[in-house]
């Protein structure tokens, strides 16, 4: 999924991480999620740049604020 800045967001289905790829700098940034065994399957980026996700195992909704928006 692409955000407003052109970054590409990926979820690590079994690794409990969200990953942001900046195509301009070719840099990957990983963001660990609170649940070590979490599995993100569905996610979206809101207009403020926060990533909302659903933990597939627990059904809980979470939000990741990368802190640079």
N, C-alpha and C positions, 0 to 999 in steps of 0.2 A: 504494500500500500504506500502511496506517495503522499507526503505532507505538503503544506503550502510553500515550504522552503526548497522543495525538490528532493528532500531526503527520502530514501526508501526504507520502510519498516518491515521487519521480518520477525516471525515468532519461531522460537525453537520448541517444537511440540513436546519433546521429551526432556529438555534441558532446563526448564524454568528460567528462560532468559528472553528478553526482547532485544532485538538488534537493530541499530540504525546505521544505514550506509549513506555516506555523503558522496555523491558522484563527482562533485567538484574537487574534493581533496582526496578521494579514493580511500577514505578512512571508515573503518567499522567501529562502532561503539556498542558494547554489550551492557545491558541493564539487567541485573539479577532481580528476580521476583521474590516476594516474601516467602512463598511456599516452595521449599526445596524440591518437592515432588510435583509441583504444579505443571499443568499442561495447557498452554494457551492454544485455543483452536480458532476463536473468532476475536477480532479486534478492529478498532477504528480510531482515527485521529480526529479530535475535535478542532474547532477554529482557533483555540488557544494553544494548540500544539501538544495537548495531553493525549496519551494513548489509553483508551478504555479497552478492557479485555475481559473475557470470560474464562475462568479456570475450568477446563473440561472435566476434571475429576470431581471437583467439589460443587460446581455450578455457581461459585461466587463471582461477583463482578469486582474488578479492581481497576485502579487508574495509576498510570505511570506518568509522572511529571519530569521530563528530562532536565528541567531546571534552567534552560537557556532560552525560554520564550518570554 
